[in-house]
Amino acid sequence: MALEAGDFTLAHQDHTYRIAGEAPRWTVSRGDRLLGYLVTKSTAGEEGEDVYEMETPDGERGNVEGTDWESIVRSYLNSVDPVTIDPVEP
C-alpha cells in the first residue's frame, strides 16, 4: 500500500513514533530525536506497488526494502532505537 503525504504516529513496542513528509522521503522520529528516513526506492515494484527502504540520519541506506512500509519502519526501529533494542541480545 502506498504511503500518503502527511504527519501521523506509529505505535511500536510501547512507544510512539512520528512519521512526517511526503514522497519520496518521510522523517521517522521519537520525540525530538530523528531516527531516520523512510524513502521511496521505486514506484514500480511488484504489481506496480511502491518499494520503500530506510535511510539513517547520515544518509546510509539500509538493506531492508519492500512494499510494506510499516514493517520496514518497525524492523528498522528494532535495530536502531535504544528503547527497543533488547539489552540481553548480543
C-alpha positions as CSV (number, residue, x, y, z in Angstrom):
1,M,0.0,0.0,0.0
2,A,1.4,3.4,-0.9
3,L,2.1,5.8,1.8
4,E,0.4,9.2,1.5
5,A,1.8,12.6,2.4
6,G,1.1,13.7,5.9
7,D,2.1,13.6,9.6
8,F,1.0,10.7,11.7
9,T,2.0,8.4,14.5
10,L,3.0,4.8,14.7
11,A,2.8,2.9,17.9
12,H,5.6,0.3,18.3
13,Q,6.7,-1.6,21.4
14,D,5.0,0.8,23.9
15,H,6.5,3.9,22.2
16,T,5.0,6.4,19.8
17,Y,6.9,7.5,16.6
18,R,6.2,10.3,14.3
19,I,6.3,9.8,10.5
20,A,6.1,13.0,8.5
21,G,6.7,14.1,5.0
22,E,5.7,13.1,1.5
23,A,7.1,11.0,-1.3
24,P,9.9,10.3,-1.8
25,R,11.0,10.8,1.8
26,W,9.4,10.8,5.2
27,T,11.2,11.5,8.6
28,V,10.9,9.0,11.3
29,S,11.4,10.3,14.9
30,R,10.6,9.7,18.5
31,G,10.1,13.0,20.4
32,D,12.8,15.4,19.2
33,R,15.1,12.6,18.1
34,L,15.4,12.0,14.4
35,L,15.9,8.2,13.9
36,G,16.0,8.1,10.1
37,Y,14.1,8.4,6.9
38,L,11.6,6.2,5.0
39,V,12.5,6.6,1.3
40,T,10.6,5.5,-1.8
41,K,13.2,3.4,-3.7
42,S,11.0,2.8,-6.7
43,T,7.4,3.4,-7.8
44,A,7.3,0.4,-10.0
45,G,7.8,-2.6,-7.7
46,E,5.9,-5.9,-7.9
47,E,2.4,-5.5,-9.0
48,G,3.0,-1.8,-9.5
49,E,3.4,-1.1,-5.8
50,D,5.9,1.4,-4.3
51,V,9.1,-0.1,-2.9
52,Y,10.5,1.5,0.3
53,E,13.7,1.4,2.3
54,M,15.1,3.1,5.3
55,E,18.0,5.6,5.4
56,T,19.9,6.6,8.5
57,P,20.1,10.3,9.5
58,D,23.6,10.5,7.9
59,G,22.4,9.1,4.6
60,E,23.3,5.4,4.7
61,R,20.7,3.2,3.1
62,G,19.7,0.0,4.8
63,N,19.5,-3.5,3.5
64,V,15.7,-3.9,4.2
65,E,13.4,-3.0,1.4
66,G,9.9,-3.9,0.3
67,T,6.4,-2.8,-0.4
68,D,5.1,-2.9,3.3
69,W,6.4,0.4,4.6
70,E,5.1,-0.2,8.1
71,S,7.0,-3.5,8.5
72,I,10.2,-1.8,7.1
73,V,9.9,1.0,9.7
74,R,9.3,-1.4,12.6
75,S,12.3,-3.6,11.6
76,Y,14.5,-0.5,11.3
77,L,13.3,0.8,14.7
78,N,14.2,-2.6,16.3
79,S,17.8,-2.2,15.2
80,V,18.5,1.5,15.8
81,D,16.3,2.9,18.6
82,P,17.9,2.2,22.0
83,V,14.5,2.0,23.7
84,T,13.5,-1.0,21.5
85,I,16.8,-2.9,21.5
86,D,16.9,-6.0,23.8
87,P,19.8,-5.4,26.2
88,V,20.3,-9.2,26.6
89,E,20.8,-9.8,22.9
90,P,24.5,-9.7,21.8
